[in-house]
Amino acid sequence: MHIETTKKFDKQFKKLPAKLQKDFARRIELFIDELNHSLLHTHKLSGTLKGLWSFNVTADIRVIFDDSYEDVLILVAIGSHSELYG
């Protein structure tokens, strides 16, 4: 699987504290190994984000991703629940 990021994701990621960036690095490895690991709470999104998915980095930090392309995972956005869905 090849992972790509959007400019929006890159910009949001750079603003995260170093600890959250490290947490993300651990979670993306877990995600690659086991997409539906219970710690990730991977789920489909609805409403304006229909067609996209989300997984947890921490209790409040989420990653929104698009897996609709064969062998390519696009990381769309990262941030707190309220930033992404509020």
mmCIF file of the C-alpha atoms, coordinates in Angstrom:
data_MODEL
# 
_entry.id   MODEL 
# 
loop_
_atom_site.group_PDB 
_atom_site.id 
_atom_site.type_symbol 
_atom_site.label_atom_id 
_atom_site.label_alt_id 
_atom_site.label_comp_id 
_atom_site.label_asym_id 
_atom_site.label_entity_id 
_atom_site.label_seq_id 
_atom_site.pdbx_PDB_ins_code 
_atom_site.Cartn_x 
_atom_site.Cartn_y 
_atom_site.Cartn_z 
_atom_site.occupancy 
_atom_site.B_iso_or_equiv 
_atom_site.pdbx_formal_charge 
_atom_site.auth_seq_id 
_atom_site.auth_comp_id 
_atom_site.auth_asym_id 
_atom_site.auth_atom_id 
_atom_site.pdbx_PDB_model_num 
ATOM 1  C CA . MET A 1 1  ? 0.000   0.000  0.000  1.00 0.00 ? 1  MET A CA 1 
ATOM 2  C CA . HIS A 1 2  ? 1.266   3.440  -0.968 1.00 0.00 ? 2  HIS A CA 1 
ATOM 3  C CA . ILE A 1 3  ? 0.420   6.390  1.314  1.00 0.00 ? 3  ILE A CA 1 
ATOM 4  C CA . GLU A 1 4  ? -0.020  9.938  0.027  1.00 0.00 ? 4  GLU A CA 1 
ATOM 5  C CA . THR A 1 5  ? -1.005  13.096 1.873  1.00 0.00 ? 5  THR A CA 1 
ATOM 6  C CA . THR A 1 6  ? -2.916  16.190 0.889  1.00 0.00 ? 6  THR A CA 1 
ATOM 7  C CA . LYS A 1 7  ? -1.524  19.696 1.352  1.00 0.00 ? 7  LYS A CA 1 
ATOM 8  C CA . LYS A 1 8  ? -4.175  20.221 4.027  1.00 0.00 ? 8  LYS A CA 1 
ATOM 9  C CA . PHE A 1 9  ? -2.967  17.164 5.952  1.00 0.00 ? 9  PHE A CA 1 
ATOM 10 C CA . ASP A 1 10 ? 0.669   18.269 5.687  1.00 0.00 ? 10 ASP A CA 1 
ATOM 11 C CA . LYS A 1 11 ? -0.151  21.752 6.978  1.00 0.00 ? 11 LYS A CA 1 
ATOM 12 C CA . GLN A 1 12 ? -2.202  20.394 9.903  1.00 0.00 ? 12 GLN A CA 1 
ATOM 13 C CA . PHE A 1 13 ? 0.438   17.788 10.753 1.00 0.00 ? 13 PHE A CA 1 
ATOM 14 C CA . LYS A 1 14 ? 3.225   20.377 10.941 1.00 0.00 ? 14 LYS A CA 1 
ATOM 15 C CA . LYS A 1 15 ? 1.197   22.337 13.506 1.00 0.00 ? 15 LYS A CA 1 
ATOM 16 C CA . LEU A 1 16 ? 0.858   19.320 15.830 1.00 0.00 ? 16 LEU A CA 1 
ATOM 17 C CA . PRO A 1 17 ? 3.090   19.109 18.917 1.00 0.00 ? 17 PRO A CA 1 
ATOM 18 C CA . ALA A 1 18 ? 6.036   16.693 18.582 1.00 0.00 ? 18 ALA A CA 1 
ATOM 19 C CA . LYS A 1 19 ? 4.376   14.199 20.955 1.00 0.00 ? 19 LYS A CA 1 
ATOM 20 C CA . LEU A 1 20 ? 1.283   13.967 18.753 1.00 0.00 ? 20 LEU A CA 1 
ATOM 21 C CA . GLN A 1 21 ? 3.459   13.565 15.660 1.00 0.00 ? 21 GLN A CA 1 
ATOM 22 C CA . LYS A 1 22 ? 5.154   10.601 17.374 1.00 0.00 ? 22 LYS A CA 1 
ATOM 23 C CA . ASP A 1 23 ? 1.765   9.195  18.398 1.00 0.00 ? 23 ASP A CA 1 
ATOM 24 C CA . PHE A 1 24 ? 0.682   9.467  14.766 1.00 0.00 ? 24 PHE A CA 1 
ATOM 25 C CA . ALA A 1 25 ? 3.807   7.621  13.584 1.00 0.00 ? 25 ALA A CA 1 
ATOM 26 C CA . ARG A 1 26 ? 2.995   4.712  15.908 1.00 0.00 ? 26 ARG A CA 1 
ATOM 27 C CA . ARG A 1 27 ? -0.662  4.638  14.884 1.00 0.00 ? 27 ARG A CA 1 
ATOM 28 C CA . ILE A 1 28 ? 0.016   4.736  11.147 1.00 0.00 ? 28 ILE A CA 1 
ATOM 29 C CA . GLU A 1 29 ? 2.313   1.703  11.560 1.00 0.00 ? 29 GLU A CA 1 
ATOM 30 C CA . LEU A 1 30 ? -0.458  -0.070 13.454 1.00 0.00 ? 30 LEU A CA 1 
ATOM 31 C CA . PHE A 1 31 ? -2.940  0.975  10.773 1.00 0.00 ? 31 PHE A CA 1 
ATOM 32 C CA . ILE A 1 32 ? -0.753  -0.429 7.999  1.00 0.00 ? 32 ILE A CA 1 
ATOM 33 C CA . ASP A 1 33 ? -0.344  -3.728 9.864  1.00 0.00 ? 33 ASP A CA 1 
ATOM 34 C CA . GLU A 1 34 ? -3.991  -4.097 10.861 1.00 0.00 ? 34 GLU A CA 1 
ATOM 35 C CA . LEU A 1 35 ? -6.492  -1.678 9.342  1.00 0.00 ? 35 LEU A CA 1 
ATOM 36 C CA . ASN A 1 36 ? -9.244  -2.493 11.823 1.00 0.00 ? 36 ASN A CA 1 
ATOM 37 C CA . HIS A 1 37 ? -7.198  -2.760 15.034 1.00 0.00 ? 37 HIS A CA 1 
ATOM 38 C CA . SER A 1 38 ? -9.418  -2.009 18.035 1.00 0.00 ? 38 SER A CA 1 
ATOM 39 C CA . LEU A 1 39 ? -7.182  0.881  19.192 1.00 0.00 ? 39 LEU A CA 1 
ATOM 40 C CA . LEU A 1 40 ? -7.805  2.727  15.936 1.00 0.00 ? 40 LEU A CA 1 
ATOM 41 C CA . HIS A 1 41 ? -11.624 2.715  15.970 1.00 0.00 ? 41 HIS A CA 1 
ATOM 42 C CA . THR A 1 42 ? -11.591 2.835  12.157 1.00 0.00 ? 42 THR A CA 1 
ATOM 43 C CA . HIS A 1 43 ? -14.995 3.834  10.797 1.00 0.00 ? 43 HIS A CA 1 
ATOM 44 C CA . LYS A 1 44 ? -16.815 5.235  7.764  1.00 0.00 ? 44 LYS A CA 1 
ATOM 45 C CA . LEU A 1 45 ? -17.844 8.858  7.848  1.00 0.00 ? 45 LEU A CA 1 
ATOM 46 C CA . SER A 1 46 ? -21.199 10.282 6.837  1.00 0.00 ? 46 SER A CA 1 
ATOM 47 C CA . GLY A 1 47 ? -22.693 13.621 5.910  1.00 0.00 ? 47 GLY A CA 1 
ATOM 48 C CA . THR A 1 48 ? -20.362 16.003 4.083  1.00 0.00 ? 48 THR A CA 1 
ATOM 49 C CA . LEU A 1 49 ? -17.489 13.532 4.582  1.00 0.00 ? 49 LEU A CA 1 
ATOM 50 C CA . LYS A 1 50 ? -19.368 10.556 3.136  1.00 0.00 ? 50 LYS A CA 1 
ATOM 51 C CA . GLY A 1 51 ? -17.003 8.248  1.257  1.00 0.00 ? 51 GLY A CA 1 
ATOM 52 C CA . LEU A 1 52 ? -14.110 8.951  3.627  1.00 0.00 ? 52 LEU A CA 1 
ATOM 53 C CA . TRP A 1 53 ? -12.930 7.066  6.701  1.00 0.00 ? 53 TRP A CA 1 
ATOM 54 C CA . SER A 1 54 ? -11.379 7.991  10.039 1.00 0.00 ? 54 SER A CA 1 
ATOM 55 C CA . PHE A 1 55 ? -9.096  6.426  12.629 1.00 0.00 ? 55 PHE A CA 1 
ATOM 56 C CA . ASN A 1 56 ? -8.003  7.593  16.071 1.00 0.00 ? 56 ASN A CA 1 
ATOM 57 C CA . VAL A 1 57 ? -4.479  8.730  16.916 1.00 0.00 ? 57 VAL A CA 1 
ATOM 58 C CA . THR A 1 58 ? -5.488  9.605  20.502 1.00 0.00 ? 58 THR A CA 1 
ATOM 59 C CA . ALA A 1 59 ? -8.851  9.889  22.218 1.00 0.00 ? 59 ALA A CA 1 
ATOM 60 C CA . ASP A 1 60 ? -9.397  13.270 20.524 1.00 0.00 ? 60 ASP A CA 1 
ATOM 61 C CA . ILE A 1 61 ? -7.023  13.383 17.517 1.00 0.00 ? 61 ILE A CA 1 
ATOM 62 C CA . ARG A 1 62 ? -8.353  11.806 14.324 1.00 0.00 ? 62 ARG A CA 1 
ATOM 63 C CA . VAL A 1 63 ? -7.049  11.138 10.830 1.00 0.00 ? 63 VAL A CA 1 
ATOM 64 C CA . ILE A 1 64 ? -9.451  11.352 7.911  1.00 0.00 ? 64 ILE A CA 1 
ATOM 65 C CA . PHE A 1 65 ? -8.444  9.211  4.952  1.00 0.00 ? 65 PHE A CA 1 
ATOM 66 C CA . ASP A 1 66 ? -9.603  8.109  1.523  1.00 0.00 ? 66 ASP A CA 1 
ATOM 67 C CA . ASP A 1 67 ? -9.090  4.489  0.564  1.00 0.00 ? 67 ASP A CA 1 
ATOM 68 C CA . SER A 1 68 ? -11.144 4.490  -2.627 1.00 0.00 ? 68 SER A CA 1 
ATOM 69 C CA . TYR A 1 69 ? -8.074  4.090  -4.863 1.00 0.00 ? 69 TYR A CA 1 
ATOM 70 C CA . GLU A 1 70 ? -6.461  0.723  -5.441 1.00 0.00 ? 70 GLU A CA 1 
ATOM 71 C CA . ASP A 1 71 ? -3.205  0.337  -3.455 1.00 0.00 ? 71 ASP A CA 1 
ATOM 72 C CA . VAL A 1 72 ? -3.181  4.052  -2.509 1.00 0.00 ? 72 VAL A CA 1 
ATOM 73 C CA . LEU A 1 73 ? -4.247  5.515  0.809  1.00 0.00 ? 73 LEU A CA 1 
ATOM 74 C CA . ILE A 1 74 ? -4.696  9.281  0.904  1.00 0.00 ? 74 ILE A CA 1 
ATOM 75 C CA . LEU A 1 75 ? -4.421  11.007 4.278  1.00 0.00 ? 75 LEU A CA 1 
ATOM 76 C CA . VAL A 1 76 ? -6.827  13.936 3.924  1.00 0.00 ? 76 VAL A CA 1 
ATOM 77 C CA . ALA A 1 77 ? -6.793  15.685 7.312  1.00 0.00 ? 77 ALA A CA 1 
ATOM 78 C CA . ILE A 1 78 ? -5.612  15.354 10.923 1.00 0.00 ? 78 ILE A CA 1 
ATOM 79 C CA . GLY A 1 79 ? -6.849  17.185 13.980 1.00 0.00 ? 79 GLY A CA 1 
ATOM 80 C CA . SER A 1 80 ? -9.115  17.130 16.995 1.00 0.00 ? 80 SER A CA 1 
ATOM 81 C CA . HIS A 1 81 ? -12.654 15.849 16.717 1.00 0.00 ? 81 HIS A CA 1 
ATOM 82 C CA . SER A 1 82 ? -14.044 19.377 17.006 1.00 0.00 ? 82 SER A CA 1 
ATOM 83 C CA . GLU A 1 83 ? -11.628 20.775 14.392 1.00 0.00 ? 83 GLU A CA 1 
ATOM 84 C CA . LEU A 1 84 ? -12.493 18.114 11.846 1.00 0.00 ? 84 LEU A CA 1 
ATOM 85 C CA . TYR A 1 85 ? -16.215 17.595 12.433 1.00 0.00 ? 85 TYR A CA 1 
ATOM 86 C CA . GLY A 1 86 ? -17.307 20.755 14.281 1.00 0.00 ? 86 GLY A CA 1 
# 
